[in-house]
Structure formats: C-alpha cells, structure tokens
Amino acid sequence: MASVMEDPSLERHFKGHKDAVTCADFNPNRKQLASGSVDKSLMIWNLAPKARAFRFVGHQDVITGVQFSPFGNLVATSSKDRTVRLWTPSMKGESTVFKAHTAAVRSVAFSNDGQRLVTASDDKSVKVWSVHRQCFVYSLNQHTNWVRCARFSPDGRLIASCGDDRSVRLWDTSTKHCINCFSDYGGSATFVDFNSSGTCIASSGADSTLKIWDLRTNKLIQHYQVHSAGINSFSFHPSNNYVISGSSDGTIKILDLLEGRLIYTLHGHKGAVMTVAFSRAGDLFASGGADGQVLMWRTNFDTKSYQDVLQQHSRRSTPDPPPHLSDVHPRGPHVHHPQSTAIQISPTVADTQSTHPHVIELGQAVHSTMLLNSQTHLTPTQAAANSPHSNGLPARDAATSSVDGWTVDHSAGRAGLTAGRQTGAGVGGRGRTEDEARGQTHPLEVFSGHPSSLDSILRHIVQQLDILTQTVSVLEERLTLTEDKLKECLLHQSQILKDVRASRERRRTESEETDGSPVHFT
C-alpha cells in the first residue's frame, strides 16, 4: 500500500458546466476552486464536503482564462467577448468590466502584488491594467499573430507572452520593450509561465512539445515531447521540481524536472484536457476537459522526501529508466521521448467526497460595472421578484430551468448567479430552509423593470463612447507602428544615400588613377 499512497489520486470531480472547461485556478485560501467554460459561465466550487457551488453569468462568449488574486478576494476572467471581468466571489456576484481589446481575450493573470493584470488577445497585443484604478495602463505590440498567453514574473519586472507567431517573448515592464524572443516552435506556442523562483520560463506548443528556458543564460535547458497531441496548459509545482501538463490527447502528464523524465500519466477525462493547475501549496491539482468535468487530484508524490520517492520507485516491478544525466547537469537542449515505463493511472472508482454540491438558487440580482475612459460606471440593480413554482420536473430539467429563470439583463452584459446542483432533488417546496432539509430546489425568476427613455438614451451614449474608446486604442496602436516603419524607412534611405556617395567617390578615384583626368557624374 505504501507505493499506492505516493501516487496521485482522484480526490473529487465537479459537474455543473454545460460545455468544455477551458480554465481553472485554486483560491490561495485553499477553500475554493474556480473554473471557466465554453458555456460562458464562471463556477466557484467550495472544496468543503457538501458545500454550495456558485455560478456567475455575465460574459457573452467563451471564458478563456481565470485566476484568483493573490489574496483570494477577487477573480479575474477573460473571454472571447473581448472583455475582462473582475469578480467578487461572494453571494452578491459583483463584477467590473474592462474593455480595450479589439478581439478575443485569450488569457488573464494577476501580478504577485495583486495590483496589475496582464491580458493576451487575438488583436496581437498584450495589455496591462491597474486593478486599483480599474483602468487600462499600456500595451505591448510586437507579436505578429494572435497572442495566446501572458504572465508576470514573480517579482513583476518581466512579462512572458506567446502566440500563434510561434514565438515566446520576454518584456521589461519598466521600459515596455521586448528584451528577448525565443522562436523555436513548429506550430503555435499555446501556454507560457514562470517557475516560482522566476529563474526559468516554460512554454508549450501545438506541436506537443514543452520547453524550459533558463533566463539567466537565455538557453533552452530541457525539452520534452511526451504527448501525442498539442499541449493546452501546464503548471509548475511550487517546489519547481515537477510540472503537470494537459493535452488534446486526453491525458495529464507529470514530469520530474530534477531527473528530466515522465513519471506519471493520468487518464480521467473523456476527450481533450484543456487546463491543469496546481494549488498554491502543491498538495492538490485540478484539471478541466472537453467533457465538461473539473477533476481535483491529490498530489501525494510530493509528500515524501525526494530520496524516499526514488527508493520506492526502484522497488517497483517495472522500474523507471535511469535519469538523463544531461538534465541533472544540463549541457545543452535535447529531446525527451515518451517513456513507455511511466506509471499509468486510470481512476475507475468514484471520488471519496460528494460528487454534486447542493443546489441552492439565490434570488438576488448581480451588480455589474462597465469600465470606460479609465472610469467605472455602476449599472443600477433592477428590481427582482421571487416567483416560486412547483412543477414536478426531474432534477436535471429543474437545474436547467432554474438557471434560465435566474438570468438578469444589464447594460454591461448578462449577469446572474446560481449555485451548483444536488443529485436526486425534485423541484418544489415552500421555502429555502424546507428545501435544504428535503434536498429539493425551486426556480426563482428575476425580472428587470422597464428602463425609462432617459435610461435608454444614456445607455446608447455609453455604448457609443465605448466604441469610440476602442477605435482610439486601435488608431494609437496603428500610429505607433506607422511611426516605427517611417523611422526604419528614413534610416534605410540615409544608408542608401551614403552608399551611393561612397560608390561615386570610389569610381571617381579609380577613373582619375586610370587616365589622369577627372570624371564628372550627373
């Protein structure tokens, strides 16, 4: 049993999303897990057994990224609807909308001090935002194709970004300049992140490779190719000794960076694994997949000392091959091919805790704010009416109808908040307390009041100003690019003129030496 206990194990699985799960992150307080989905919703899962889960609705398109703030009091999400939202993970479900990108936003991340956000977008830009002032600060614009991911270094002095131009770029946040560019991919670079010490960055690609670069030497030190399809996400263990990766081949791989080898392959999702993330302590990690599930795993293999783990592995019936010495003392980049002797884990038993959280419908509308011209405008919460029903629907249909009944339209987008679901619960009851006792729920319908003509006019003005702001942002970026091109042209023209003059002087000198008479050029 000792060898089994050190293997990673499936702790829990969460069902509530209606489509593929694209992103996940643990709250630093170790009590919550957030996930975003193609179904446009943000789910906050409470890790305590039988605790409620909450659904936040506001984005108008696929949620592509999610991250808790360092103190756990805020959640940032990015979306294909071109916006970033900053949520308060509470019963109120308040959110602030950030708008400046002109195309889908692919990722969002906090700085380590929680003061800034960095986003990556299909508009080929990386943008930095102020969390406190709730405004756009500056843009980084040297990528030549969609930018897939951007992350701050632990000290906040650097930003790493990657994208479909097959490059990984390193930016200095003080000068706003690109200080390094790694372009060594056969396809799109899909994900990038720093290790916890900030000495290395790793990047993954659609060509199924994962590469680790040492920033002190600017050299590629490790190169893994253990998946059979593109890697969508990876995460460093806080110790920097391990990396987990999720791939479209449907597996999760665990890499030992000290030995430079694959040590575990996990099978749990039906279809592509879209996201993986270690908890801040490293004792748990989560994965989300195209099957709409969020799986939470217990790490286990990091609880023993490293030498104990090596000794335990050596006693297995199929021991792993010896480590690559060139990885322990790296002298140059080299490819790691898949190890067939790596341990395969396919969880077939149910998780040890409750599968489905309680379904509690909340009858309070959600505030939302729109960020415009570096200021925040609060949309008033519409009046809501509680309308309980007793329709006798099955639990699955009731959950769907209750979510639909919980939708509220606001000027800043659709906003709503629901809880997770409970298995075997009927619909009906007289009150929340009685429903909890019986394990039942009833849908709540929230209706917004009819806006006055003045509200409609103000809303229209705000929308037009929003469009104007985005247009100005695009024009500024294009003007900057035009200025750079013009400078290049002037320098090139100056160099050509110098070359022409030098050529004429050389020809005049040669001619005078040949016949003794000067030659005039027109």
Disulfide bonds with the S-S distance in Angstrom:
none
